[in-house]
């Protein structure tokens, strides 16, 4: 097949000889002749001779082989294109690969591509060991996948659109990474594809951000559903108790049902506490997210704070047919803390221990002075937490097992707030658990104090009731 410099096929009737015979003049007319062994190029010049009457006498055509010259120009053109790519790649941390076309054998790669390929094929010894090999060999592709890879690129080139951009998940340095693969053809002088350049761009951050956003949206949906239920439950209970008391008043049965009225008042109060607790948690969650939750630090006796909390809930725990013990290796320890928030931390951990313990179980609250830190341990003999859920229980809106949520009410934001408040104190929290045996929550707080700071701690039983409302028998 003969083609012109624009890469278009030359019709038989428009060949150089035919044009000369028609009387046309040619000057340095270049054509490419495609054969099974490759292309070769000619350059033709010619003219027609006429007699004195203007009749055609003879045509003269001079053609010579310019294949070497054209290929040199083609190499220069490819080098120019590659230089442009190199200038971009030098400023971007991207992988770069050159393939032959249509064979898709590797001509050249950069170090980043070699690093990626090494993950696919650990047997590769060096970048030079890859040169000349096909993509199937390097990427461990099956014949079907190799054919599909080539087919997509060839279709894209034929349709004159940007060759395929796809995502590829790989593992490098023990971490999952996502690459965007872009292939761009390089064209020769006759507008034919002579090579394919592959660019691999690390888009791990984008993919993970997208996944995190999807997870956040999913969590928000679950939060709205959960919070909706948590808000409706106390309101429905309050509404029902109120309706019953209205019925007593309407039928003049108020005096005769004083005991039931008293029970209903208790129920309303308890569910008001539950409602307030949920609202407080949501407000504090918003404050943490926006950076507006602040600590009101003062020098306090952490031993007294912890012991008072245990004593304040001991009666409720007995009603649940559970036992609680407080133990410490020191009688007094003054540290800088926000006493109300420390109360909230310990109450939340005790509340969780109660909710997930069966009658007859026990709870141990142990305070240990370790010199530079204070460790507060809340241990229970409850149902425990599956190992696979341990990493997520301190995340927003998460519960270890949602199937338990109806037996142990909660919005899934309590432990997230606990962890956030502890970290605001410069401390940390961890958990150990065995399913069927119980859980151990460990809180560590720094043993630092302010100079000449008076103690201001005063136990607030009303706040304790709000924080512990989930364990009240309603």
N, C-alpha and C positions, 0 to 999 in steps of 0.2 A: 504493500500500500504506500502511495506517495501522499505526503501532507505538506502544507505550506508552513511558513514561519509562525502563523497564528494557530497551528495545530489542527487546521481543517483539512479534510481529505480533498485531493485535487481530482476533479472528474477527468475521465479518459480524454475527452475532447478538449481539455484545457491544459494539457501537458505542454512543456516548453517547446517541443518540436511542432506540435499542432499550432501553437501560437505564432511561431516563426513562419510556418507555411501559410498562415492567414495574413502575413505581412506585418505582424507586430514586431516591435523592437524590444529586446530584453537586456537588462543591465544588472548584473550581480543578483540574479534571481535564485534564491536558496530554497531547496526542497529537502525533505527528509524521507528516506525510503526505509520502511519497516520490514524487517525480515525476522525469521525465527531466531537468528543469532544476535539480534539487536538492531539498532538504527545506524544507518550511515548517511552522510549528508553530502550534497553536491551544490555547487554554485555555477549558474549558467549565464552566459551573455551571448547575444546573437542578433542578427538583423537579416532582412530580406533584400535581394538585389533585383532591380527592374531594368528592362531595356528602354530605349529612347521613346518607345510608345507607351511606357508605363506598365507594361505587362510583367508579371512575376517571372523571373528567370531561375533563381536559385536561392535557397536559404542557407545561411551559415550559423552554426551553433557551436559554441565552445563551452564545454563543461569540465570541471575538475573537482576532485575529491577534497572536501574541506572538513572531513570528519574529525581529524585531530584538532583543528582550530576550534570547531564548534564545541567539542567536548571540553576543551580548555576554558572556553568562555562559559560553558555550563557549570564547570567546577567553580569558576570565579563567581558566577551568579549565586550558586548554592552557598559558597563561602560568605558572600555578602549577607545573604539571608540568615545564615547561622550566626554571623557576627552580631547581627541585630538581636537575635535570641539570646546570645551570650551576655550582651549588655544588660538585658532585662534580668536574666537569671542571676547575674552577679549581685544584683540588689535584692533578689528575692530568694528565700530558702525553699527552692522547689527542685523536684527531680527532673532530669532531662535525659531523653533517650532518642536516638536516631535509628530508624529502621529502613532497610531496603524495601522497595515496592515493585511488584506486589508480593514478594516472598516473605516480608516481615522478619528478616534476619537483622540482628542488632549490629549497627555500625559503630556507635559510640554511646557512652553514658557518663554521667557525672557521679561524684561520690555519694550524693544523697540517694540517687536511684540505686546505686550498688547496695547501700544500707537497707533500702526497702526490699530489694531482690534477695538479699541474703536471708531475710526472714522467711521468704517463700521457699528458698532452696539453700539450706545450710551448707550444702556440699560445695558451693561456690568458693573459690580460693582467693580471687582477686578480680578487679574490674576487667583486666585484660582477658580473663578466662571466659568472659561472657561474649566478647566480640565474635561475630560470625555465627552465633547460635540463634535458633529460632525462638519465637515467643513461647511455643508449646514446651520446649525443653527447659526454658528458664522459669516459667510460671507454673510448671507441672500441670499444664492444661490437657484435658482429654481432646480427642480429635474433634468431637462435636463442639466443644467450647472454643477451640482454636478456629474452627470454621465460622462460628457465630461471630467471634471477634473480628475476623477479616471481613466478613460479609457486611457488618454494620458500618465499618469504615468505608468500604468500597461503595456501598449504597449512598452514604453521605457525600462522598466525593462526586459520584455521578449526578446527584441531585443538586450539587453546588451549594451545599449547606455546611455549616461547621461540623466536622466529624465528631462522633459521639463524645459526650461528657458523662461519665458514670462515676458512681461512688464505689470505693473498694475498701473493705475493712481488713486491716492487717494488725499484727501485734509486733511492736518493736520495743525493745528494752522492757519487756514484761507488761507493756501497756497497750490497750487497744487504740488504734489510730484509724482515722478515716481519711482517704485520699480522693481528691477529685481528679480524674484522668481526662485530659484534653489532648486530642490528636489533630495536628495541622499538617496538611500536605505541603511539600516544597516542589515548585514547578521548574521545569527546564525551559530552554529557549523556545521550544515549540509548544509551550503551554501544557506539556504532559507532566503527570506526577512522576517524580524521580525518587523521592524519599518521603518518609513520614516522620515528623517530629512529635514525640510524646512528652507532655508536661504533666507531672504529678504534683498537685498542690495539697498540702496538709490542711484539712478543714476540720480537724478534730474539735477545735474550740467551738466552731459554728454548730456542728452536729450535736455536741454535748449540751450546748446552750439551748438548742431546739428541744432536745430530749428533756432537759431540766424544766423548760417552759411548759412542755406537755405534761410533765409530772406535777408541776405547780398547779396547772389548770385542773388536773385530775384531783389533786389534793383539795383545791378550793371547792370543787363540786362536792367532794365528800364532806368537807367542813360545813358547807351550807346545809347539806342534808342532815348532818349530825347535830349541828348547832340548832337547826330548826326543831329537831326532835327534843333536844335538851331544853329549849325555851318553852316548847309546847307542854312538855310533861308537867313541870311545876304549875304552870298556868291552868292546865286542865284540872289538876288536883285542887288548886285553890278555888277554881270556879265551881267544882263539884261540892266542896265543903261549904262554900258560900250558899249554894242553892239549897243544901240540906238545912242550913240554919234559917234561911228565909222561909222554908217550909214550916219549921218549928214555930217561928214567929207568926206566920199567917194563920196557923191552926191552934194558936195559943198553947203550944207544947214546949215552949222554951224552958219553963220552970221544971217541967217533968223530965226534961232531957238535959239537965245541967251537965252531967258527966260526959255525954256525947258532944255537947256544945264545947266543953273544955277540950275534948280530944280534937275536935275540928279546928279550934283556935290554934292548938299545938301544930296540927298538920299544916295550917296556913302559914304559921311562923316558920316552920322548917322549910317549906317550899319557897318561901320568900328568901331565906338564907341561900337555898340552892340557886335561886335565880340571880341573887346578888353575886354569888361566887362566879357563876358563868360570865356575867357581865364584867366583873373585875378582871377575870382572866383574858377576856377578849380585849379590854381596854389596855391592860398591861402588855399583851402581845403586840398591839399596835404601837405602844410606846417603845418597846424594844426594837421593833422593826424600823422605827423612825429615829431611834437614838435619843428619845426623850425620857426614858425611864432612868431615874437617878437614885443613888444610894444616899441615905441620911446616916452617915457613919458616926459612931461614938464608941468609947471604950466600955465594953460590957463583959460581964461574967458569963461566958458561953456555957459553963457547967450549969449555972442556975437557970438560964434560958431553956436549955434542953430538959433539965429535970422537971421544971414547972410544966412544960408542955406534956411530958409523959404523965404527970400526975393529973393534969386537966382532962386527959382523955381516958384515964384508967376506968372510970365508971362506964363510959360508953362501950369500952372493950369488953368489960364483964358481961354486959347485956348481949354481946355477940357470942358469948361463951368462948372467949379467947383470953389469953393471959399476956401481960406485957411486963418486962423487966428492964430497969435502967441500971447500967453499970458504968463506972468510971474509975480511972487510975489516979484522979486528982480531984480535990475538993473545990478548987477555984482556979480559973484561968481567964485573965482579962485580955480580950482581943478587940481590935477595931472592926466593927461590923454594923450593919443596919439591923437592929434587933427584930423589928417587925417582919422584915423579909427573911431573916433566919428562922423565925417562928413558922413562916409560911413554908419554907423548905422542909423542915422537919415534920410539920403537920401533913404535908402532901405525901411524904414518904411513908408515914405511919398510916395515913388514910388508904394508900394503895396496898400496904401490907394487910390491912383489915379486909378490904374489899376482895382480895384474892386468896384469903385464908378460909379454911373450913372450920366449923365449930370444933373446939378441942385443940386448936393450933396455938402456937405461941409466937410472940414478937419480942426480940431483944434489941434495945437501943443502947449502944456502947459508945462512950466518948473516951478517946485516948489522946493523951498529951504526948506528942512526938518531938517536942522541942521547937523546931521551926514551923511546925504545922500542928493543927488539931484535926484529928480524924473522928468523924461521927458515922457510926455504922448502924444501919437499920436492917435487921435480919428477920425473916419470917419462915414459917414452915408451910407456906401456901402451895398453890398449884405449880409455881415456877414458870419460867419463860423459855421457849424453844431457842436454842443457840442461834438459829438463823434470823431470829427477830431482835437479838440483843443490840445490833448496831443501829436499829431504826427507832427504838423506843424513845430516844431523846429528840427525835425530829418533830417538826410541827405537825399537828393533827394526826399523829400516828398512835395506834394501840398495837400491842404485841399480837393480839388475836381478836379480830373484830367479831368473831362468833361469841366472844365473852361479853361484848359491850352491853347486852341487855341485862346480864347478871351483875355487871359492875358498871354503872352509868359513868360516862365521862366523855368529854369532847375531844380528848386526845391532845390537849395542849398543856396539861399540867406539868409533865416531866420536861417538856421543852422550856417552860418558864423556870422550873427548878434549875435546870442546867445553865440557863442564861443568867440567873441571879447569882449562882455560885461563881460563874466565870467573871461576873462584874466585881465580885469580892477578891478576884485573883486566885480562886480555887479551882477544883475540878471534881467531877463525879464519875464513878464507874459502877458497873453492875456485874455480878456473877450469879448464875442461876442454873438450876437443874430441874427439868420437868418432873413434877410429882414430889419434889423435895423442898422447894422454896427458893427464895431470892435473897441476895445480899447487896444492898446499895451502900457504897462507900463515898462519903463526902470529905474532902480535904480542904481546909481553910488555912491561910497563912496566919501565924501567931505574931502579928504586928499590932502596935498600939499608937495612939496619938498622945502627945505630951500634954499634961495638965488638962485632961478632959474628964469631966464629971460623967458618972454613969446616969443614964436616963431611962433605963429599961423598966417597963412596968407591964406585966402580963395583961393582955386584953382578951377577956373571956368571950366577949361578943365576936371579935374577929376570929377566935378559935372555932366558935360554932359555925361561922360562915365557911371556914376552910375545911372543917370536918363534916360538913352536912351530908356528904355522900354516904357516910356510915351510919347515919341515924336510921332507926327503924321507923318507917312511915306507915 
